[in-house]
């Protein structure tokens, strides 16, 4: 079981390392540039090229049914779900086959509103509550997959 991380802007790396170290899961940090590898867990850094979606493409090609993908990128989440992976956003919100369609539609709507100048700014900063929620959801997903099951929401 592997945890694939869309690592360039991932705000919950410390939480991922904590769960991976406790469960013996391997973390794949996929990035467009070098990152420091953690000492708390088994990990590997994959530096992809600077091409558009290079990290997303690498993760989508690797992640499978017994893996977890951590990403805020909704199209990557969709691709990983289609490969059977469990997908979790950094806020702790799991992406599921039932929720991905509305997430893709909301993303498209927000892109259109931003293009028209109706919406500006980005997401709210991560709170400690978000990080705690993420830690709980990731731990649940890893424990379920280690037992040969899917998490209750996945």
Residue frames as a rotation matrix with the C-alpha (Angstrom) as fourth column:
UNK 1
0.578 0.816 0.000 0.00
0.816 -0.578 0.000 0.00
0.000 0.000 -1.000 0.00
UNK 2
-0.582 -0.784 0.216 1.36
0.802 -0.598 -0.010 3.37
0.137 0.168 0.976 -1.08
UNK 3
0.462 0.607 -0.647 0.45
0.592 -0.754 -0.284 6.96
-0.660 -0.252 -0.707 -0.34
UNK 4
-0.277 -0.481 0.832 0.96
0.935 -0.336 0.117 9.18
0.223 0.810 0.543 -3.39
UNK 5
0.215 0.278 -0.936 1.24
0.632 -0.771 -0.084 12.88
-0.745 -0.574 -0.341 -2.59
UNK 6
0.435 -0.025 0.900 0.79
0.709 -0.607 -0.359 15.73
0.556 0.794 -0.246 -5.05
UNK 7
0.244 -0.450 -0.859 3.53
0.967 0.042 0.252 17.36
-0.077 -0.892 0.446 -3.05
UNK 8
-0.414 -0.560 0.717 4.38
0.643 -0.738 -0.205 20.78
0.644 0.376 0.666 -4.46
UNK 9
-0.516 0.278 0.810 1.79
-0.454 -0.891 0.017 22.72
0.726 -0.360 0.586 -2.46
UNK 10
0.163 0.613 -0.773 0.60
0.350 0.697 0.626 20.03
0.922 -0.373 -0.102 -0.06
UNK 11
-0.024 -0.141 0.990 -0.03
-0.664 -0.738 -0.121 21.61
0.748 -0.660 -0.075 3.38
UNK 12
0.692 0.400 0.601 -0.41
-0.720 0.441 0.535 18.31
-0.051 -0.803 0.593 5.26
UNK 13
0.227 -0.689 -0.689 2.90
-0.387 0.585 -0.713 16.54
0.894 0.428 -0.134 4.62
UNK 14
-0.663 -0.512 0.547 3.69
-0.681 0.108 -0.724 16.27
0.311 -0.852 -0.420 8.35
UNK 15
0.080 0.794 0.603 0.37
-0.854 0.366 -0.369 14.52
-0.514 -0.486 0.707 8.96
UNK 16
0.760 0.137 -0.635 1.01
-0.543 0.670 -0.506 12.12
0.356 0.730 0.584 6.07
UNK 17
-0.209 -0.939 -0.273 4.46
-0.460 0.341 -0.820 11.24
0.863 -0.046 -0.503 7.45
UNK 18
-0.506 0.081 0.859 2.96
-0.854 0.096 -0.512 10.60
-0.124 -0.992 0.020 10.89
UNK 19
0.556 0.790 0.259 0.37
-0.701 0.613 -0.363 8.13
-0.446 0.021 0.895 9.57
UNK 20
0.666 -0.349 -0.659 2.83
-0.432 0.540 -0.722 6.47
0.608 0.766 0.209 7.19
UNK 21
-0.417 -0.890 0.183 5.43
-0.651 0.152 -0.744 6.03
0.634 -0.429 -0.643 9.92
UNK 22
-0.321 0.391 0.863 2.89
-0.841 0.301 -0.449 4.48
-0.435 -0.870 0.232 12.28
UNK 23
0.628 0.730 0.270 1.46
-0.491 0.640 -0.591 2.12
-0.604 0.238 0.760 9.65
UNK 24
-0.202 -0.811 0.550 4.57
0.119 0.537 0.835 1.25
-0.972 0.234 -0.012 7.65
UNK 25
0.730 0.517 0.447 3.12
0.526 -0.008 -0.850 2.71
-0.435 0.856 -0.278 4.45
UNK 26
-0.417 -0.877 0.240 5.41
0.827 -0.257 0.501 4.07
-0.377 0.407 0.832 1.76
UNK 27
0.526 0.516 -0.676 5.02
0.224 -0.851 -0.476 7.72
-0.821 0.099 -0.563 0.79
UNK 28
-0.198 -0.490 0.849 5.72
0.978 -0.039 0.205 8.83
-0.067 0.871 0.487 -2.77
UNK 29
0.181 0.163 -0.970 6.30
0.219 -0.968 -0.122 12.58
-0.959 -0.191 -0.211 -2.90
UNK 30
-0.020 -0.110 0.994 5.71
0.995 0.097 0.030 13.71
-0.100 0.989 0.107 -6.48
UNK 31
0.450 0.024 -0.892 6.97
0.296 -0.947 0.123 17.19
-0.842 -0.320 -0.434 -7.22
UNK 32
0.929 -0.146 0.339 8.26
0.279 -0.321 -0.905 19.52
0.241 0.936 -0.258 -9.91
UNK 33
0.257 -0.877 0.406 11.36
-0.524 -0.480 -0.704 20.24
0.812 -0.032 -0.583 -7.81
UNK 34
-0.461 -0.544 -0.702 13.46
0.246 0.681 -0.689 18.83
0.853 -0.490 -0.180 -4.99
UNK 35
0.541 0.593 0.596 11.95
-0.537 -0.302 0.788 18.39
0.647 -0.747 0.155 -1.54
UNK 36
-0.540 -0.674 0.504 13.40
-0.815 0.271 -0.512 17.21
0.208 -0.687 -0.696 1.75
UNK 37
-0.094 0.464 -0.881 12.56
-0.073 0.879 0.471 13.57
0.993 0.109 -0.049 2.44
UNK 38
0.546 0.366 0.754 11.09
-0.750 -0.189 0.634 12.79
0.375 -0.911 0.171 5.85
UNK 39
-0.649 -0.754 -0.108 12.88
-0.573 0.576 -0.583 10.63
0.501 -0.316 -0.805 8.41
UNK 40
-0.387 0.583 0.714 9.63
-0.803 0.167 -0.572 9.49
-0.453 -0.795 0.404 10.07
UNK 41
0.548 0.680 0.488 8.60
-0.254 0.691 -0.677 7.06
-0.797 0.247 0.551 7.35
UNK 42
-0.351 -0.540 0.765 9.63
0.608 0.489 0.625 5.16
-0.712 0.685 0.157 4.23
UNK 43
0.616 0.573 -0.540 9.51
0.006 -0.689 -0.724 7.64
-0.788 0.443 -0.428 1.39
UNK 44
-0.311 -0.669 0.675 10.69
0.837 0.144 0.528 8.31
-0.450 0.729 0.516 -2.10
UNK 45
0.051 0.241 -0.969 10.86
-0.176 -0.953 -0.247 11.56
-0.983 0.183 -0.007 -4.02
UNK 46
-0.057 -0.009 0.998 9.89
0.941 0.334 0.057 11.63
-0.334 0.943 -0.011 -7.68
UNK 47
-0.218 -0.067 -0.974 10.86
-0.103 -0.990 0.092 14.85
-0.970 0.121 0.209 -9.42
UNK 48
0.262 0.412 0.873 8.94
0.843 0.343 -0.415 15.16
-0.470 0.844 -0.257 -12.65
UNK 49
-0.616 -0.491 0.616 9.51
0.759 -0.579 0.298 17.66
0.210 0.651 0.730 -15.41
UNK 50
-0.778 0.281 -0.562 8.01
0.070 -0.850 -0.522 21.12
-0.624 -0.446 0.641 -15.44
UNK 51
-0.851 0.522 0.053 5.47
0.060 -0.004 0.998 20.24
0.521 0.853 -0.028 -18.12
UNK 52
-0.353 0.829 0.435 1.86
-0.902 -0.425 0.079 21.06
0.250 -0.364 0.897 -17.33
UNK 53
0.629 0.728 0.272 0.29
-0.776 0.570 0.269 18.28
0.040 -0.381 0.924 -15.18
UNK 54
-0.092 -0.737 -0.669 3.51
-0.535 0.604 -0.591 16.22
0.840 0.304 -0.450 -15.11
UNK 55
-0.866 -0.203 0.457 3.09
-0.500 0.341 -0.796 15.35
0.006 -0.918 -0.397 -11.42
UNK 56
0.023 0.967 0.255 -0.61
-0.809 0.167 -0.564 14.58
-0.588 -0.193 0.786 -11.90
UNK 57
0.502 0.143 -0.853 0.12
-0.765 0.533 -0.361 12.34
0.403 0.834 0.377 -14.88
UNK 58
-0.530 -0.774 -0.345 2.79
-0.468 0.607 -0.643 10.39
0.707 -0.179 -0.684 -12.98
UNK 59
-0.739 0.314 0.596 0.51
-0.548 0.234 -0.803 9.84
-0.392 -0.920 -0.001 -9.97
UNK 60
0.288 0.944 -0.160 -2.45
-0.859 0.181 -0.479 8.83
-0.423 0.276 0.863 -12.16
UNK 61
0.276 -0.254 -0.927 -0.30
-0.683 0.626 -0.375 6.26
0.676 0.737 0.000 -13.96
UNK 62
-0.693 -0.695 -0.192 0.99
-0.326 0.540 -0.776 4.72
0.643 -0.475 -0.601 -10.71
UNK 63
-0.684 0.409 0.603 -1.88
-0.673 -0.035 -0.739 4.78
-0.281 -0.912 0.300 -8.19
UNK 64
-0.612 0.465 -0.640 -4.12
-0.175 0.710 0.683 1.75
0.771 0.530 -0.353 -8.02
UNK 65
0.267 0.943 -0.196 -6.77
-0.054 0.218 0.974 0.02
0.962 -0.250 0.110 -5.95
UNK 66
0.530 -0.083 -0.844 -4.73
0.794 0.398 0.459 -0.47
0.298 -0.914 0.277 -2.78
UNK 67
-0.577 -0.814 0.072 -3.30
0.771 -0.572 -0.280 3.04
0.269 -0.106 0.957 -2.73
UNK 68
0.450 0.603 -0.659 -4.16
0.729 -0.674 -0.119 6.45
-0.516 -0.426 -0.743 -1.31
UNK 69
-0.295 -0.465 0.835 -3.74
0.793 -0.606 -0.058 9.67
0.533 0.645 0.548 -3.29
UNK 70
0.137 0.262 -0.955 -3.54
0.749 -0.659 -0.073 13.00
-0.648 -0.706 -0.286 -1.48
UNK 71
-0.772 -0.341 0.536 -4.35
0.624 -0.568 0.537 15.94
0.121 0.749 0.651 -3.73
UNK 72
-0.303 0.676 -0.672 -6.38
0.106 -0.676 -0.729 19.11
-0.947 -0.292 0.133 -3.97
UNK 73
-0.766 -0.068 -0.639 -6.44
-0.596 -0.297 0.746 18.74
-0.240 0.952 0.187 -7.77
UNK 74
0.077 0.931 0.356 -9.95
-0.581 0.332 -0.743 17.65
-0.810 -0.150 0.567 -8.72
UNK 75
0.599 0.136 -0.789 -9.13
-0.771 0.362 -0.523 16.30
0.215 0.922 0.322 -12.22
UNK 76
-0.522 -0.803 -0.288 -6.31
-0.616 0.588 -0.524 14.21
0.590 -0.096 -0.802 -10.68
UNK 77
-0.596 0.387 0.704 -8.74
-0.587 0.389 -0.711 13.00
-0.548 -0.836 -0.005 -8.01
UNK 78
0.496 0.831 -0.253 -11.12
-0.754 0.267 -0.600 11.90
-0.431 0.489 0.758 -10.78
UNK 79
0.263 -0.482 -0.836 -8.37
-0.717 0.482 -0.503 10.01
0.645 0.732 -0.219 -12.61
UNK 80
-0.773 -0.601 0.202 -7.16
-0.563 0.504 -0.655 8.30
0.292 -0.620 -0.729 -9.43
UNK 81
-0.208 0.790 0.576 -10.70
-0.671 0.313 -0.672 7.27
-0.712 -0.526 0.465 -8.49
UNK 82
0.632 0.444 -0.635 -11.12
-0.775 0.374 -0.510 5.71
0.011 0.814 0.581 -11.93
UNK 83
-0.172 -0.779 -0.603 -8.00
-0.538 0.587 -0.605 3.63
0.825 0.220 -0.520 -11.16
UNK 84
0.441 0.468 -0.766 -9.60
0.318 0.716 0.621 2.46
0.839 -0.517 0.167 -7.92
UNK 85
-0.644 -0.747 -0.166 -7.46
0.456 -0.201 -0.867 4.53
0.614 -0.634 0.471 -5.54
UNK 86
0.407 0.614 -0.676 -8.76
0.911 -0.325 0.253 6.13
-0.065 -0.719 -0.692 -2.35
UNK 87
-0.336 -0.494 0.802 -8.46
0.608 -0.764 -0.216 9.91
0.719 0.415 0.557 -2.75
UNK 88
0.381 0.364 -0.850 -8.34
0.903 -0.346 0.256 12.50
-0.201 -0.865 -0.460 0.02
UNK 89
0.471 -0.178 0.864 -8.09
0.278 -0.899 -0.337 16.28
0.837 0.399 -0.374 -0.23
UNK 90
-0.553 -0.833 -0.023 -5.75
0.312 -0.181 -0.933 18.14
0.772 -0.523 0.360 2.14
UNK 91
-0.416 0.474 0.776 -8.71
-0.780 -0.625 -0.036 19.44
0.467 -0.620 0.630 4.17
UNK 92
-0.836 0.077 0.543 -9.68
-0.302 0.762 -0.573 15.86
-0.458 -0.643 -0.614 4.98
UNK 93
0.237 0.949 -0.207 -12.52
-0.729 0.033 -0.684 15.71
-0.642 0.313 0.700 2.50
UNK 94
-0.477 -0.366 0.799 -12.52
0.186 0.846 0.499 12.37
-0.859 0.387 -0.335 0.73
UNK 95
-0.343 0.373 -0.862 -13.27
-0.928 -0.275 0.251 12.34
-0.143 0.886 0.441 -2.97
UNK 96
-0.394 0.293 0.871 -15.62
-0.008 0.947 -0.322 9.49
-0.919 -0.134 -0.371 -3.88
UNK 97
-0.870 0.152 0.469 -17.22
0.493 0.254 0.832 8.21
0.008 0.955 -0.296 -7.05
UNK 98
0.117 0.991 -0.066 -20.48
0.993 -0.116 0.028 9.73
0.020 -0.068 -0.997 -5.76
UNK 99
0.553 0.121 -0.824 -18.98
0.429 -0.890 0.157 13.19
-0.714 -0.440 -0.544 -5.10
UNK 100
-0.447 -0.894 0.032 -16.44
0.516 -0.228 0.825 13.67
-0.730 0.386 0.564 -7.91
UNK 101
-0.231 0.429 0.873 -19.00
0.933 -0.156 0.323 14.75
0.275 0.890 -0.365 -10.53
UNK 102
0.825 0.565 -0.008 -20.24
0.537 -0.780 0.321 17.68
0.175 -0.269 -0.947 -8.44
UNK 103
0.351 -0.788 -0.506 -16.63
0.347 -0.393 0.852 18.58
-0.870 -0.475 0.136 -7.52
UNK 104
-0.573 -0.546 0.611 -15.70
0.747 -0.040 0.664 18.74
-0.338 0.837 0.431 -11.22
UNK 105
0.163 0.729 0.665 -18.81
0.850 -0.446 0.281 20.83
0.501 0.519 -0.692 -11.99
UNK 106
0.861 0.120 -0.493 -18.06
0.422 -0.711 0.563 23.24
-0.283 -0.693 -0.663 -9.11
UNK 107
-0.117 -0.981 -0.152 -14.47
0.505 -0.190 0.842 23.58
-0.855 0.022 0.518 -10.31
UNK 108
-0.499 -0.022 0.867 -15.64
0.858 -0.156 0.490 24.44
0.125 0.988 0.097 -13.83
UNK 109
0.585 0.785 0.204 -18.17
0.712 -0.618 0.335 26.96
0.389 -0.051 -0.920 -12.50
UNK 110
0.663 -0.399 -0.633 -15.55
0.354 -0.578 0.735 28.66
-0.660 -0.712 -0.242 -10.30
UNK 111
-0.444 -0.841 0.309 -13.11
0.673 -0.085 0.735 28.82
-0.592 0.535 0.603 -13.23
UNK 112
-0.151 0.487 0.860 -15.79
0.862 -0.361 0.356 30.54
0.484 0.796 -0.365 -15.33
UNK 113
0.839 0.504 -0.207 -16.63
0.532 -0.678 0.507 33.00
0.115 -0.535 -0.837 -12.52
UNK 114
0.227 -0.846 -0.482 -12.93
0.442 -0.352 0.825 33.82
-0.868 -0.400 0.294 -12.04
UNK 115
-0.545 -0.437 0.715 -12.52
0.819 -0.095 0.567 34.36
-0.180 0.894 0.410 -15.79
UNK 116
0.187 0.714 0.675 -15.44
0.714 -0.571 0.406 36.83
0.675 0.406 -0.616 -15.71
UNK 117
-0.655 -0.538 0.531 -13.93
0.039 -0.726 -0.687 38.63
0.755 -0.429 0.496 -12.72
UNK 118
0.353 0.903 0.245 -16.85
-0.340 -0.120 0.933 37.70
0.871 -0.413 0.265 -10.48
UNK 119
0.986 -0.096 -0.133 -14.71
0.163 0.475 0.865 35.76
-0.020 -0.875 0.484 -7.99
UNK 120
0.327 -0.931 0.164 -11.24
-0.459 -0.308 -0.834 36.64
0.826 0.198 -0.528 -6.78
UNK 121
-0.011 -0.433 0.902 -8.86
-0.997 0.071 0.022 35.09
-0.073 -0.899 -0.432 -4.30
UNK 122
-0.471 -0.251 -0.846 -8.28
-0.395 0.917 -0.053 31.50
0.789 0.309 -0.531 -3.36
UNK 123
0.285 0.548 -0.786 -9.16
0.409 0.672 0.617 29.02
0.867 -0.497 -0.033 -0.69
UNK 124
0.809 0.015 0.588 -9.16
-0.506 -0.491 0.709 29.84
0.299 -0.871 -0.390 3.01
UNK 125
-0.262 -0.965 0.013 -5.93
-0.805 0.211 -0.555 28.95
0.533 -0.156 -0.832 4.83
UNK 126
-0.057 0.157 -0.986 -5.65
0.215 0.966 0.142 25.53
0.975 -0.204 -0.089 6.47
UNK 127
0.339 0.200 0.920 -6.85
-0.830 -0.397 0.392 25.48
0.444 -0.896 0.031 10.06
UNK 128
-0.721 -0.560 0.408 -5.70
-0.692 0.608 -0.388 23.11
-0.030 -0.562 -0.826 12.78
UNK 129
0.030 0.833 0.552 -9.17
-0.503 0.490 -0.712 21.56
-0.864 -0.257 0.434 12.61
UNK 130
0.715 0.168 -0.679 -8.67
-0.698 0.219 -0.682 20.85
0.034 0.961 0.273 8.87
UNK 131
-0.245 -0.910 -0.333 -5.32
-0.794 0.386 -0.470 19.18
0.556 0.150 -0.817 9.61
UNK 132
-0.643 0.080 0.761 -6.86
-0.591 0.580 -0.560 17.11
-0.487 -0.811 -0.326 12.39
UNK 133
0.481 0.875 0.054 -9.72
-0.548 0.348 -0.760 16.06
-0.684 0.337 0.647 10.10
UNK 134
0.459 -0.400 -0.793 -7.22
-0.788 0.230 -0.571 15.11
0.411 0.887 -0.209 7.40
UNK 135
-0.609 -0.760 0.228 -5.17
-0.766 0.491 -0.415 13.05
0.204 -0.427 -0.881 9.86
UNK 136
-0.292 0.601 0.744 -8.26
-0.504 0.564 -0.654 11.14
-0.813 -0.566 0.138 10.97
UNK 137
0.722 0.625 -0.298 -9.51
-0.550 0.257 -0.795 10.45
-0.420 0.737 0.529 7.43
UNK 138
0.174 -0.748 -0.640 -6.07
-0.831 0.237 -0.503 9.38
0.528 0.620 -0.581 6.18
UNK 139
-0.706 -0.440 0.555 -5.56
-0.692 0.595 -0.410 7.07
-0.150 -0.673 -0.724 9.14
UNK 140
0.117 0.856 0.504 -8.99
-0.467 0.495 -0.733 5.51
-0.877 -0.149 0.458 8.57
UNK 141
0.747 0.155 -0.646 -8.25
-0.664 0.168 -0.728 4.97
-0.004 0.974 0.228 4.87
UNK 142
-0.204 -0.921 -0.332 -4.82
-0.831 0.342 -0.439 3.41
0.518 0.186 -0.835 5.47
UNK 143
-0.622 0.008 0.783 -6.09
-0.610 0.622 -0.491 1.13
-0.491 -0.783 -0.383 8.23
UNK 144
0.469 0.866 0.175 -8.99
-0.484 0.418 -0.769 -0.07
-0.739 0.276 0.615 6.05
UNK 145
0.629 -0.272 -0.728 -6.74
-0.706 0.192 -0.682 -0.75
0.325 0.943 -0.071 3.05
UNK 146
-0.495 -0.855 0.156 -4.25
-0.832 0.414 -0.370 -2.62
0.251 -0.313 -0.916 5.24
UNK 147
-0.447 0.434 0.782 -7.13
-0.386 0.695 -0.606 -4.89
-0.807 -0.573 -0.143 6.30
UNK 148
-0.925 0.029 0.379 -8.06
0.335 0.535 0.776 -5.47
-0.180 0.845 -0.504 2.66
UNK 149
0.083 0.996 -0.023 -11.16
0.934 -0.086 -0.348 -3.28
-0.349 0.007 -0.937 2.81
UNK 150
-0.300 -0.035 0.953 -12.24
0.508 -0.851 0.129 0.11
0.807 0.523 0.273 1.52
UNK 151
-0.991 0.047 -0.125 -12.88
0.080 -0.543 -0.836 2.93
-0.107 -0.839 0.534 3.98
UNK 152
-0.370 0.929 0.026 -16.57
0.671 0.287 -0.684 3.28
-0.642 -0.236 -0.729 4.85
UNK 153
0.332 0.475 -0.815 -16.88
-0.150 -0.826 -0.543 6.42
-0.931 0.303 -0.203 2.70
UNK 154
-0.359 -0.602 -0.713 -14.82
-0.803 -0.190 0.564 5.06
-0.475 0.775 -0.415 -0.22
